[in-house]
Amino acid sequence: MSRVRLTAGLAAIAIGFVTYGLSRVVDSGFVHGFFQGATLALMVAGAYLVGASMWHRRSRGQGEDDRHWLPSRDGADDGPAPDTRDPR
């Protein structure tokens, strides 16, 4: 599913660039505004789909680089954390 989101997102961004080029060709009127609106909508939708596919991949542990240090995993095998509350 993340592969489909990534492909659809990149396609939407590419079509957004095409509609941007077409909006530069048409000087004014409804068609110019339509192409500008389509450019904005396609770019936002494409960015959302690409971001969702990357987020889905990373959340399922399918990231390309899993060598990053995570503070939440630092000392995870050391047992329970010591009590650091003030005794007052």
VEXLUMVEX-316478 format. One record per residue: x, y negated, z negated of N, C-alpha, C in turn. Coordinates in nm, 2 decimals. Each point is the difference from the previous one (the first is absolute). Layout:
residues N
{n_u=X&n_v=Y&n_w=Z&ca_u=X&ca_v=Y&ca_w=Z&c_u=X&c_v=Y&c_w=Z};
...
//
This chain:
residues 88
{n_u=0.08&n_v=0.12&n_w=0.00&ca_u=-0.08&ca_v=-0.12&ca_w=0.00&c_u=0.09&c_v=-0.13&c_w=0.00};
{n_u=0.11&n_v=0.01&n_w=-0.07&ca_u=0.08&ca_v=-0.12&ca_w=0.00&c_u=0.07&c_v=-0.03&c_w=0.13};
{n_u=0.02&n_v=0.11&n_w=0.08&ca_u=0.06&ca_v=-0.02&ca_w=0.13&c_u=-0.11&c_v=-0.07&c_w=0.09};
{n_u=-0.12&n_v=0.04&n_w=-0.01&ca_u=-0.11&ca_v=-0.07&ca_w=0.08&c_u=-0.01&c_v=-0.14&c_w=-0.04};
{n_u=0.01&n_v=-0.04&n_w=-0.13&ca_u=-0.01&ca_v=-0.14&ca_w=-0.05&c_u=0.12&c_v=-0.07&c_w=0.06};
{n_u=0.12&n_v=0.06&n_w=0.00&ca_u=0.12&ca_v=-0.07&ca_w=0.05&c_u=-0.02&c_v=-0.03&c_w=0.15};
{n_u=-0.04&n_v=0.10&n_w=0.07&ca_u=-0.02&ca_v=-0.02&ca_w=0.15&c_u=-0.10&c_v=-0.10&c_w=0.03};
{n_u=-0.12&n_v=0.01&n_w=-0.07&ca_u=-0.10&ca_v=-0.10&ca_w=0.02&c_u=0.04&c_v=-0.14&c_w=-0.03};
{n_u=0.07&n_v=-0.01&n_w=-0.11&ca_u=0.05&ca_v=-0.13&ca_w=-0.05&c_u=0.10&c_v=-0.07&c_w=0.10};
{n_u=0.09&n_v=0.08&n_w=0.05&ca_u=0.10&ca_v=-0.05&ca_w=0.10&c_u=-0.07&c_v=-0.03&c_w=0.13};
{n_u=-0.10&n_v=0.08&n_w=0.04&ca_u=-0.08&ca_v=-0.03&ca_w=0.12&c_u=-0.08&c_v=-0.13&c_w=-0.01};
{n_u=-0.06&n_v=-0.02&n_w=-0.12&ca_u=-0.07&ca_v=-0.13&ca_w=-0.03&c_u=0.09&c_v=-0.12&c_w=0.01};
{n_u=0.12&n_v=0.01&n_w=-0.06&ca_u=0.09&ca_v=-0.11&ca_w=0.01&c_u=0.05&c_v=-0.02&c_w=0.14};
{n_u=0.02&n_v=0.10&n_w=0.08&ca_u=0.04&ca_v=-0.02&ca_w=0.14&c_u=-0.11&c_v=-0.07&c_w=0.08};
{n_u=-0.12&n_v=0.05&n_w=-0.02&ca_u=-0.12&ca_v=-0.07&ca_w=0.07&c_u=-0.01&c_v=-0.14&c_w=-0.05};
{n_u=0.03&n_v=-0.02&n_w=-0.13&ca_u=-0.01&ca_v=-0.14&ca_w=-0.05&c_u=0.10&c_v=-0.09&c_w=0.07};
{n_u=0.12&n_v=0.05&n_w=0.03&ca_u=0.10&ca_v=-0.08&ca_w=0.08&c_u=-0.06&c_v=-0.03&c_w=0.14};
{n_u=-0.06&n_v=0.10&n_w=0.06&ca_u=-0.06&ca_v=-0.02&ca_w=0.13&c_u=-0.11&c_v=-0.11&c_w=0.00};
{n_u=-0.09&n_v=0.01&n_w=-0.10&ca_u=-0.10&ca_v=-0.10&ca_w=-0.01&c_u=0.06&c_v=-0.14&c_w=-0.03};
{n_u=0.11&n_v=-0.01&n_w=-0.07&ca_u=0.07&ca_v=-0.12&ca_w=-0.03&c_u=0.05&c_v=-0.06&c_w=0.13};
{n_u=0.06&n_v=0.08&n_w=0.09&ca_u=0.04&ca_v=-0.04&ca_w=0.13&c_u=-0.11&c_v=-0.05&c_w=0.08};
{n_u=-0.11&n_v=0.07&n_w=0.00&ca_u=-0.12&ca_v=-0.04&ca_w=0.08&c_u=-0.06&c_v=-0.13&c_w=-0.06};
{n_u=0.01&n_v=-0.02&n_w=-0.13&ca_u=-0.06&ca_v=-0.13&ca_w=-0.05&c_u=0.09&c_v=-0.12&c_w=0.04};
{n_u=0.13&n_v=0.02&n_w=0.03&ca_u=0.08&ca_v=-0.10&ca_w=0.04&c_u=-0.02&c_v=-0.04&c_w=0.15};
{n_u=-0.06&n_v=0.10&n_w=0.08&ca_u=-0.03&ca_v=-0.02&ca_w=0.14&c_u=-0.12&c_v=-0.09&c_w=0.01};
{n_u=-0.11&n_v=0.04&n_w=-0.07&ca_u=-0.12&ca_v=-0.08&ca_w=0.00&c_u=0.01&c_v=-0.12&c_w=-0.09};
{n_u=-0.03&n_v=-0.12&n_w=0.06&ca_u=0.03&ca_v=-0.12&ca_w=-0.07&c_u=-0.11&c_v=-0.04&c_w=-0.10};
{n_u=-0.13&n_v=0.02&n_w=0.03&ca_u=-0.10&ca_v=-0.04&ca_w=-0.09&c_u=-0.13&c_v=0.08&c_w=0.02};
{n_u=-0.10&n_v=-0.02&n_w=-0.08&ca_u=-0.12&ca_v=0.06&ca_w=0.01&c_u=-0.02&c_v=0.12&c_w=-0.08};
{n_u=-0.11&n_v=0.07&n_w=0.02&ca_u=-0.04&ca_v=0.12&ca_w=-0.08&c_u=0.10&c_v=0.11&c_w=0.01};
{n_u=0.05&n_v=0.02&n_w=0.13&ca_u=0.10&ca_v=0.11&ca_w=0.02&c_u=0.13&c_v=-0.02&c_w=-0.08};
{n_u=0.04&n_v=-0.12&n_w=0.00&ca_u=0.12&ca_v=-0.04&ca_w=-0.08&c_u=-0.02&c_v=0.03&c_w=-0.15};
{n_u=-0.11&n_v=-0.04&n_w=-0.05&ca_u=-0.03&ca_v=0.03&ca_w=-0.14&c_u=-0.02&c_v=0.14&c_w=-0.03};
{n_u=-0.06&n_v=0.07&n_w=0.10&ca_u=-0.01&ca_v=0.15&ca_w=-0.02&c_u=0.13&c_v=0.07&c_w=-0.01};
{n_u=0.09&n_v=-0.04&n_w=0.09&ca_u=0.13&ca_v=0.07&ca_w=0.00&c_u=0.08&c_v=-0.04&c_w=-0.13};
{n_u=-0.01&n_v=-0.12&n_w=-0.05&ca_u=0.06&ca_v=-0.04&ca_w=-0.12&c_u=-0.05&c_v=0.08&c_w=-0.12};
{n_u=-0.13&n_v=0.02&n_w=0.00&ca_u=-0.07&ca_v=0.07&ca_w=-0.11&c_u=0.04&c_v=0.15&c_w=0.01};
{n_u=0.00&n_v=0.05&n_w=0.12&ca_u=0.04&ca_v=0.14&ca_w=0.02&c_u=0.15&c_v=0.02&c_w=-0.05};
{n_u=0.08&n_v=-0.09&n_w=0.03&ca_u=0.14&ca_v=0.01&ca_w=-0.04&c_u=0.01&c_v=0.01&c_w=-0.15};
{n_u=-0.06&n_v=-0.09&n_w=-0.07&ca_u=0.00&ca_v=0.00&ca_w=-0.14&c_u=-0.06&c_v=0.13&c_w=-0.06};
{n_u=-0.11&n_v=0.04&n_w=0.05&ca_u=-0.06&ca_v=0.12&ca_w=-0.05&c_u=0.08&c_v=0.12&c_w=0.02};
{n_u=0.06&n_v=0.01&n_w=0.12&ca_u=0.08&ca_v=0.12&ca_w=0.03&c_u=0.13&c_v=0.00&c_w=-0.08};
{n_u=0.06&n_v=-0.11&n_w=-0.02&ca_u=0.13&ca_v=-0.01&ca_w=-0.07&c_u=-0.03&c_v=0.04&c_w=-0.15};
{n_u=-0.10&n_v=-0.05&n_w=-0.06&ca_u=-0.04&ca_v=0.03&ca_w=-0.14&c_u=-0.03&c_v=0.14&c_w=-0.01};
{n_u=-0.08&n_v=0.06&n_w=0.09&ca_u=-0.04&ca_v=0.14&ca_w=-0.01&c_u=0.12&c_v=0.09&c_w=0.02};
{n_u=0.09&n_v=-0.04&n_w=0.09&ca_u=0.11&ca_v=0.08&ca_w=0.03&c_u=0.10&c_v=0.00&c_w=-0.12};
{n_u=0.02&n_v=-0.12&n_w=-0.06&ca_u=0.08&ca_v=0.00&ca_w=-0.12&c_u=-0.05&c_v=0.08&c_w=-0.11};
{n_u=-0.14&n_v=0.00&n_w=-0.02&ca_u=-0.06&ca_v=0.08&ca_w=-0.10&c_u=0.02&c_v=0.15&c_w=0.02};
{n_u=-0.02&n_v=0.04&n_w=0.13&ca_u=0.02&ca_v=0.14&ca_w=0.03&c_u=0.14&c_v=0.05&c_w=-0.02};
{n_u=0.10&n_v=-0.08&n_w=0.05&ca_u=0.14&ca_v=0.04&ca_w=-0.02&c_u=0.03&c_v=0.00&c_w=-0.15};
{n_u=-0.04&n_v=-0.10&n_w=-0.07&ca_u=0.03&ca_v=0.00&ca_w=-0.15&c_u=-0.07&c_v=0.12&c_w=-0.07};
{n_u=-0.12&n_v=0.03&n_w=0.04&ca_u=-0.07&ca_v=0.12&ca_w=-0.06&c_u=0.07&c_v=0.13&c_w=0.03};
{n_u=0.05&n_v=0.01&n_w=0.12&ca_u=0.07&ca_v=0.13&ca_w=0.04&c_u=0.13&c_v=0.01&c_w=-0.08};
{n_u=0.07&n_v=-0.11&n_w=-0.02&ca_u=0.13&ca_v=0.00&ca_w=-0.08&c_u=-0.03&c_v=0.03&c_w=-0.14};
{n_u=-0.11&n_v=-0.06&n_w=-0.06&ca_u=-0.03&ca_v=0.02&ca_w=-0.14&c_u=-0.04&c_v=0.14&c_w=-0.02};
{n_u=-0.08&n_v=0.06&n_w=0.09&ca_u=-0.05&ca_v=0.14&ca_w=-0.01&c_u=0.12&c_v=0.09&c_w=0.00};
{n_u=0.10&n_v=-0.02&n_w=0.09&ca_u=0.12&ca_v=0.08&ca_w=0.01&c_u=0.08&c_v=0.00&c_w=-0.12};
{n_u=0.02&n_v=-0.12&n_w=-0.06&ca_u=0.08&ca_v=-0.01&ca_w=-0.12&c_u=-0.07&c_v=0.05&c_w=-0.12};
{n_u=-0.13&n_v=-0.01&n_w=-0.01&ca_u=-0.07&ca_v=0.05&ca_w=-0.12&c_u=0.00&c_v=0.15&c_w=0.00};
{n_u=0.01&n_v=0.06&n_w=0.12&ca_u=0.00&ca_v=0.15&ca_w=0.00&c_u=0.14&c_v=0.06&c_w=0.00};
{n_u=0.10&n_v=-0.09&n_w=-0.02&ca_u=0.13&ca_v=0.05&ca_w=-0.01&c_u=0.07&c_v=0.04&c_w=0.14};
{n_u=-0.05&n_v=-0.06&n_w=0.10&ca_u=0.05&ca_v=0.03&ca_w=0.14&c_u=0.09&c_v=-0.11&c_w=0.05};
{n_u=0.05&n_v=-0.08&n_w=-0.09&ca_u=0.09&ca_v=-0.11&ca_w=0.04&c_u=0.13&c_v=0.05&c_w=0.06};
{n_u=0.06&n_v=-0.08&n_w=0.08&ca_u=0.12&ca_v=0.04&ca_w=0.06&c_u=0.12&c_v=0.00&c_w=-0.09};
{n_u=-0.01&n_v=-0.09&n_w=-0.10&ca_u=0.12&ca_v=-0.02&ca_w=-0.09&c_u=-0.05&c_v=0.01&c_w=-0.14};
{n_u=0.01&n_v=0.11&n_w=-0.06&ca_u=-0.05&ca_v=0.03&ca_w=-0.14&c_u=0.12&c_v=-0.02&c_w=-0.10};
{n_u=0.10&n_v=-0.06&n_w=0.04&ca_u=0.12&ca_v=-0.01&ca_w=-0.09&c_u=-0.01&c_v=-0.13&c_w=-0.09};
{n_u=-0.11&n_v=-0.07&n_w=0.00&ca_u=-0.01&ca_v=-0.12&ca_w=-0.08&c_u=-0.01&c_v=0.03&c_w=-0.15};
{n_u=0.06&n_v=-0.08&n_w=-0.08&ca_u=-0.01&ca_v=0.01&ca_w=-0.14&c_u=-0.14&c_v=-0.05&c_w=-0.05};
{n_u=-0.07&n_v=0.07&n_w=-0.08&ca_u=-0.12&ca_v=-0.05&ca_w=-0.06&c_u=0.01&c_v=-0.01&c_w=-0.15};
{n_u=-0.03&n_v=-0.12&n_w=-0.05&ca_u=0.01&ca_v=-0.01&ca_w=-0.15&c_u=-0.09&c_v=0.09&c_w=-0.07};
{n_u=-0.12&n_v=0.03&n_w=0.06&ca_u=-0.09&ca_v=0.09&ca_w=-0.07&c_u=0.05&c_v=0.14&c_w=-0.02};
{n_u=0.10&n_v=0.04&n_w=0.09&ca_u=0.06&ca_v=0.13&ca_w=-0.01&c_u=0.13&c_v=0.01&c_w=-0.08};
{n_u=0.05&n_v=-0.12&n_w=-0.04&ca_u=0.12&ca_v=-0.01&ca_w=-0.07&c_u=-0.02&c_v=0.07&c_w=-0.14};
{n_u=0.07&n_v=0.10&n_w=-0.03&ca_u=0.00&ca_v=0.07&ca_w=-0.13&c_u=-0.13&c_v=0.08&c_w=-0.02};
{n_u=-0.07&n_v=0.04&n_w=0.11&ca_u=-0.12&ca_v=0.07&ca_w=-0.01&c_u=0.01&c_v=0.14&c_w=-0.06};
{n_u=0.12&n_v=0.05&n_w=0.00&ca_u=0.02&ca_v=0.14&ca_w=-0.05&c_u=0.06&c_v=-0.01&c_w=-0.14};
{n_u=0.01&n_v=-0.12&n_w=-0.06&ca_u=0.06&ca_v=-0.01&ca_w=-0.14&c_u=-0.10&c_v=0.03&c_w=-0.11};
{n_u=-0.12&n_v=0.03&n_w=0.03&ca_u=-0.10&ca_v=0.02&ca_w=-0.11&c_u=-0.07&c_v=-0.13&c_w=-0.03};
{n_u=-0.07&n_v=0.00&n_w=-0.11&ca_u=-0.08&ca_v=-0.12&ca_w=-0.04&c_u=0.09&c_v=-0.12&c_w=-0.03};
{n_u=-0.05&n_v=-0.11&n_w=0.02&ca_u=0.08&ca_v=-0.13&ca_w=-0.02&c_u=0.00&c_v=-0.02&c_w=-0.15};
{n_u=0.11&n_v=-0.06&n_w=-0.05&ca_u=0.01&ca_v=-0.03&ca_w=-0.14&c_u=-0.09&c_v=-0.11&c_w=-0.04};
{n_u=-0.04&n_v=0.00&n_w=-0.13&ca_u=-0.10&ca_v=-0.10&ca_w=-0.05&c_u=0.08&c_v=-0.13&c_w=-0.02};
{n_u=-0.03&n_v=-0.11&n_w=0.07&ca_u=0.07&ca_v=-0.12&ca_w=-0.01&c_u=-0.08&c_v=-0.11&c_w=-0.06};
{n_u=-0.11&n_v=0.03&n_w=-0.07&ca_u=-0.08&ca_v=-0.10&ca_w=-0.06&c_u=0.06&c_v=-0.06&c_w=-0.13};
{n_u=-0.03&n_v=-0.12&n_w=-0.03&ca_u=0.06&ca_v=-0.06&ca_w=-0.12&c_u=-0.07&c_v=0.05&c_w=-0.12};
{n_u=0.07&n_v=0.05&n_w=-0.10&ca_u=-0.07&ca_v=0.07&ca_w=-0.12&c_u=-0.07&c_v=-0.10&c_w=-0.09};
{n_u=0.01&n_v=-0.13&n_w=0.02&ca_u=-0.07&ca_v=-0.09&ca_w=-0.09&c_u=-0.14&c_v=0.02&c_w=0.00};
//
